[in-house]
Structures are given as C-alpha cells and as structure tokens.
C-alpha cells in the first residue's frame, strides 16, 4: 500500500469571497464537485463569518498564529471556543452560524469536512507517537506539520517532509503508527 501525498506549497490558494483569507484544498474525495470528505489549509487574515455547510461535520485545528475565537450559534448565549496551536482539534456542525475573531493577527488553520450522512471522522494532534488499528475499513490522513513525520504501516516506514498531507484507504485491522513532533491524524469511516 502506497501513500498518496500532496505538499502545501504545490497547491495554489483560492481567495475567499469575503476577502478575509484563502484556502488551499489538499484533498476532496472522491472529487471536488461531489465530495464525501474534504481537507484543506486556510490562511485567515481578518475577522468574519465562516461559510455555512448544512449536513457537514467540520473539524478545525489552528496550525500557526496566536489563534482564534469561534462564536457558534445565532441566538444568545453564544458558545465561544478559543483555539490556539496547542488546542485539540474542534468539531462542530457545519450548518451553525460561526463568527471567527483573530486573537492576535493572522492564523493558518487545518479543516476537515465530512458529509454527515455518508461518513464519520475524527481528528487528533500527534506530539510524539500515535498507534491505531481500525476495526473496519477506513481512510486515514496525516498532516505532517513543520517537522515532518514517520508513518509506520506494518513493517514499512515512510518518511514525510514538512507541510504535507499523506492519505490512503486501509483495510480492517491494518495497524498504523504516526511518529511526529506536531502532526494531525485523521480517520474517516463510511457510515454503515
């Protein structure tokens, strides 16, 4: 099994309609027009609302910068979530109104979006090593961060450079170990 990879530097940024930032789409599976899951890196330069994605589960993690405050919901009292590069990834309903306020300047953020009627996802930070063995077939993805990562699949090790996304579909029971100083691990499983 070989890893599919894409480097952030090889993906051109797309400007947001509101002018507040850009997005680099790293992976839209099975395709950009009708994706089940989508992974991207955003550069947020100004306060403003997130786009609404009804029926989508969203995961959000700050990669660099001081961080953001996300205000969720249209009615008071609002839930406010402060996120920094040290925070665990945050999951929320893509249909919720979300206003983003920068804590102290621009941020770089990682986004995972999954169509809730077709798949389930999880995202977590890796700051040393993470071992996982899925009960069912799944797609795994690793964002390598600034220091790169070592991906052990069985007895095979793949070394990844900095700021790259690696992904592949794994059969049930496949064991994976991610060794990294600051990476993100994602797992997407189809709904039964």
N, C-alpha and C positions, 0 to 999 in steps of 0.2 A: 504494500500500500504506500503510495507516494502522497506527500503533502502538496496541496495547491497553495501558491503563495502570491502575494501582491505587496509591493513596497509603497508606502505612503507617498514617497517622492515621485512615483511613476503615475499618480492619479491627479488629473487636473482638478482644481477646485471649481465648484459651481456656486455662484453668488446667490444669496437669499433674496427673495422678492422685497423684503422689508429693509434690505441694506445692512442688517446687523451682523452679518457674518458670512461664512462659506461652508460648504460641505464637500468632503471627498468620499464618494461612495466606493467602498472597497469590495463589497460583495452583495449582490441581490440574487437570491436563489428561488426558483430556477431561472428567472430572468428579470431585467429591470422593469418591464411593463406589468408583470403579474407575479410579484414576489411573495413567497411564504415567509422568508426572513431576509432582513437587510442589515448590513453592518457598515458603519461609516464613522469618519472622524470629522468633527466640526470645529471651526475656529469662530468663537463668539467674541465680537468686538464691541457690542452695545447691548444695553438692557432692552428687553422686549418679549413679546409672547412667542411661545412655541407653536408650530403648526399643529392642527388637530388631526389625529388619525383614529377614527372610530373603528372599533373591533381589533385594535392593535395593542399588544402588551409592549411597553417600552422599558428598556434598561439604559441607564445613563451613568457614566463614570467620568470624573474630571481627571485629565491626564497631566495638565500643567496650568500654571497660573495660580492665583490666590484662591479661586473657587467661585461658586455661585450660590445664590439663594433662589430656590424654586418655590413659588407660591401656587399651590394647587387648589382648584375649585373656584366656582363663580360666586358662591354665597358665603358670607361670613359665618363662623370664624374660618379663615383660610388655614390650611395646613402649610407651614413653611418648612422647607427642608434645606439646610445649609450643607453644601458638599464641597470638599477640598480634594486634592490629590491623595490624601490619606484616608478618605472616606470609603466605605464599602459601596459598591455599585447600588444604585437606587432603581427600584422597579415601580412603575405606575401605569395607570390606564391611559392610553393614548388619546381617548376621547375627552379627558379632563382639560378644562382651560388651565394653562400653565404660563405664568409670567416669570421670566428669568431676570434676576438682578446680579450683575457682576460685583464681587466683593471688593476687588482692588485691581481693576484692569482686565484685559482680555484673557480668555482661557482657551485651552484645547480640550475637547471632550470626545469620549467614545460613546457611540449609540448602537444599540441592538434593538431592532423592531421585529416583532413576530406576530403574524396573523393568529389571533387567539383561538379561532375556530379550526385551525389546521395544525398548530404545533404549540409546544410549551418550551420555555427556555429558562436557563439560569446563567448568571454571570458572577464571577468572583475574582478577587485580586490574588495574585501569586507573588509572595515576597520571599520565598525560599524554594519550597517544592510542594507539588500537589500531585497526589496519585488518585486516579479514578478508574473505575471498572463498571461500565454501564450494564444494566440488566437487559436492556433491549437495544435494537439498532438506533444509532443517533449520529448527528453531525456534531463534530467538535471543532472549535476555532480558538486560536490563541493570538492575542495581540502582544507583540514582544516587548514593547516599551523601549526606552532609551538604551538599555544594556543588552538586548537580545535575549535569547532563550535556548535551552536544550530540550528537545522533545524526544522522549523515550517511548517507543511503541514496540512492546515486546522487548527483543534484544537489540533493536535498531535505534540508533541515536541520530537525530537530525539537528544540526546547529543552525539557528536562525539569526540573522542580523537584526540591528535595531530598527524600530518603527516599521514592522512588517506584520501582515496578517497571514497566518497559515491555517488551513482548514482541510478536513476530509470526513467522509462518511465512514463510520466504524460499525462493525457487526456487534451483536450482543456478546458481552463478555470480554471484549478487547480491552486490555489494560494499557493505560497511558500515564506517563509521569512527565510533568512540566517542571523544569528547574529554571528559575529566573529570579532576578532581584526585584523587578517591578513589571509584571505582566498581567494580562487579563485572560481568564479562561472562560469559555462559553460552551454550553452544551444545548443542543436543540433536538427535541424528540417529537416525532409526529404524534398527533392526537390519535387515541385508539379508535 
